[in-house]
Amino acid sequence: MKILAVDDDESICALLAEAVATKTDHTIVTVPSGPEAIRAIAKAKVPFDCFLLDIQMPVIDGITLAGKIRKTKSYARTPIIMLTAMSQKKYIDAAFAAGATDFVTKPFDFLELFSRISLAHRIVSEQHRITETASEMAALKRDLLETTTHSLKEPIELTGVTQMVGYVAFENHLMGLPRSTLLRSMAFAVKVDTIQSAYTALSPVAFRRMLTDVSSELMSVVADNDAIATYRGNGVFLCVAPRTRSFENTHVEAALNERLSYVPSTQIDGLMSKTTVGEPQTLRTLTRAGAVLALQRAVANAEIRATSQRSSFAYLRKTMRHHPGSGFQTEMERRAYEHLLQDALREDIDTRPAAAAFS
């Protein structure tokens, strides 16, 4: 694997070069700045397979450089590992938003560094296996999308949506947040209520497209550059964002469902996909177990809310089906029940008590 390491500290570059050359079979090229990295990428006859980028550098910092690399078509999916000091962890969220794959803290634990490089190598090896040439890549990618199926409960990495990452990267991001950021953050879950019908009715390609479109609309509704989200599986999206007093899950739910009503991929057998947004869960933990527990509670909040709405919907349908009547009275009652059904799905946000303010 060919690695490009970028760090303005010459001693770090020398240490990386020696360690990689001694302990691995990879080839590493080191440069001291962002502009030098861009020139090295442009001049490379053999593309780089992985990037190690220091975050804090003069002229072009690592986050900006990661964004420029991601905008280069041939490096759209190349692993990018950020190198950062403990004091710089507040920038990790921005690095992920720019396209980073993973991060390692300074001073290096070389066992951890080699583990991350090994993971990147496996990703690159798999990509090389199915993309030997540009024309074969297009054919193999199309064939892979058409034939590969996923378990309904399996997390799926959705690409092409800003601030959407794979579930492993999502957990790594959460664990990398400093305590001060965690205290100002919240997690909430979004449940696609028609996920079972979608999974049964749609092809793997169409199912992934629907999830991608839902994630795109979700991030548009959240509209926060510091938010990050993932698809957890079983129709559940998880989002971590800064806590605000104005956040109201029912408002997010109504806005998201309104947007989805105009998205063709969410219309399945004449049934429009709807989502349920759970109450937010605060993040007040310093341990991995505590962070995972907070995410599980956020998912549970969405599941409970979705179950409650389905129960209300089923009750109203049963009442309308068995309610006697005829003529003008029946028509008026039918319309009244239709409005009740809509209210059960949408909820009357204007009359709902305000959510407790986050502190």
Long-range contacts (C-beta under 8 A, 24 or more apart in sequence): 1-26, 1-27, 1-49, 1-50, 1-117, 1-120, 1-121, 1-124, 2-26, 2-27, 2-28, 2-29, 2-46, 2-47, 2-48, 2-49, 2-50, 3-27, 3-28, 3-29, 3-48, 3-49, 3-50, 3-51, 3-52, 3-117, 4-28, 4-29, 4-30, 4-31, 4-37, 4-40, 4-41, 4-48, 4-50, 4-51, 4-52, 5-29, 5-30, 5-31, 5-51, 5-52, 6-30, 6-31, 6-32, 6-33, 6-34, 6-36, 6-37, 6-51, 6-52, 6-53, 6-54, 6-57, 6-62, 6-65, 7-32, 7-52, 7-54, 7-57, 7-83, 8-32, 8-33, 8-54, 8-57, 8-58, 9-54, 12-54, 12-83, 12-106, 15-108, 16-52, 19-110, 19-113, 20-117, 23-110, 23-114, 24-114, 24-117, 26-117, 26-121, 33-57, 33-58, 33-59, 33-60, 34-59, 34-60, 34-61, 34-62, 34-64, 34-65, 35-59, 35-60, 37-65, 38-65, 38-68, 41-69, 41-72, 41-75, 47-74, 47-75, 47-78, 48-75, 48-78, 49-78, 49-79, 49-120, 49-121, 49-124, 50-78, 50-79, 50-80, 50-81, 50-117, 50-120, 50-121, 50-124, 51-78, 51-79, 51-80, 51-81, 52-81, 52-83, 53-80, 53-81, 53-82, 53-83, 53-100, 54-82, 54-83, 54-84, 55-82, 55-83, 55-84, 55-88, 55-91, 55-95, 56-84, 56-85, 56-88, 56-91, 62-95, 63-91, 63-94, 63-95, 63-98, 63-100, 64-98, 66-95, 66-98, 66-99, 66-100, 67-98, 67-99, 69-99, 70-98, 70-99, 77-127, 77-159, 78-124, 79-119, 79-120, 79-123, 79-124, 81-116, 81-117, 81-120, 89-176, 89-177, 89-178, 90-178, 90-180, 90-181, 92-173, 92-176, 92-177, 93-173, 93-177, 93-181, 93-226, 93-228, 96-163, 96-165, 96-169, 96-173, 96-228, 97-162, 97-163, 97-225, 97-228, 101-169, 102-169, 102-172, 103-172, 103-176, 145-204, 145-205, 145-208, 146-203, 146-204, 146-205, 147-204, 148-204, 149-204, 150-204, 150-207, 151-233, 152-195, 152-196, 152-199, 152-233, 152-234, 152-235, 153-233, 153-234, 154-233, 155-230, 155-231, 155-232, 155-233, 156-208, 156-211, 156-231, 156-233, 157-231, 158-208, 158-211, 158-212, 158-215, 158-231, 159-212, 160-212, 161-212, 161-215, 161-216, 161-219, 162-219, 163-219, 163-225, 163-227, 163-228, 163-229, 164-215, 164-219, 164-228, 164-229, 164-230, 164-231, 165-228, 165-229, 165-230, 166-230, 167-230, 167-231, 167-232, 167-233, 169-230, 170-228, 170-229, 170-230, 170-238, 170-240, 171-288, 171-291, 171-292, 173-228, 173-240, 174-240, 174-283, 174-291, 174-295, 175-288, 175-291, 177-283, 179-286, 182-283, 182-284, 182-285, 182-286, 183-283, 183-284, 184-242, 184-243, 185-240, 185-241, 185-242, 185-243, 185-282, 185-283, 186-240, 186-241, 186-242, 186-243, 186-247, 186-280, 186-281, 186-282, 186-283, 186-358, 187-238, 187-239, 187-240, 187-280, 187-281, 187-283, 187-294, 187-295, 187-298, 188-238, 188-239, 188-241, 188-249, 188-252, 188-277, 188-278, 188-279, 188-280, 188-281, 188-298, 188-301, 188-302, 189-232, 189-236, 189-237, 189-238, 189-239, 189-277, 189-278, 189-298, 189-299, 189-301, 189-302, 189-303, 190-214, 190-218, 190-236, 190-237, 190-238, 190-239, 190-256, 190-275, 190-276, 190-277, 190-278, 190-302, 191-235, 191-236, 191-275, 191-276, 191-277, 191-278, 191-302, 191-303, 191-305, 191-306, 192-235, 192-236, 192-237, 192-273, 192-274, 192-275, 193-235, 193-273, 193-274, 193-275, 193-276, 193-306, 193-309, 193-310, 194-268, 194-271, 194-273, 194-274, 195-234, 195-235, 196-235, 197-268, 197-269, 197-271, 198-235, 198-268, 198-273, 201-268, 201-269, 202-268, 206-265, 209-265, 210-265, 210-266, 210-268, 210-273, 213-260, 213-263, 213-265, 213-266, 214-260, 214-263, 214-266, 214-273, 214-275, 217-256, 217-259, 217-260, 217-263, 218-256, 218-275, 220-259, 221-252, 221-255, 221-256, 221-259, 222-252, 232-299, 236-299, 236-302, 236-303, 238-295, 238-298, 238-299, 240-283, 243-280, 243-282, 243-358, 244-358, 245-357, 245-358, 247-280, 247-355, 247-358, 248-349, 248-354, 248-355, 249-277, 249-278, 249-279, 249-280, 249-355, 250-277, 250-347, 250-349, 250-352, 251-349, 252-277, 253-277, 253-347, 254-346, 254-347, 254-349, 257-346, 274-345, 276-302, 276-305, 276-306, 276-309, 277-302, 277-305, 278-302, 278-303, 278-304, 278-305, 279-305, 279-355, 280-358, 282-358, 309-344, 309-345, 312-344, 313-341, 313-344, 313-345, 316-340, 316-341, 316-344, 317-341
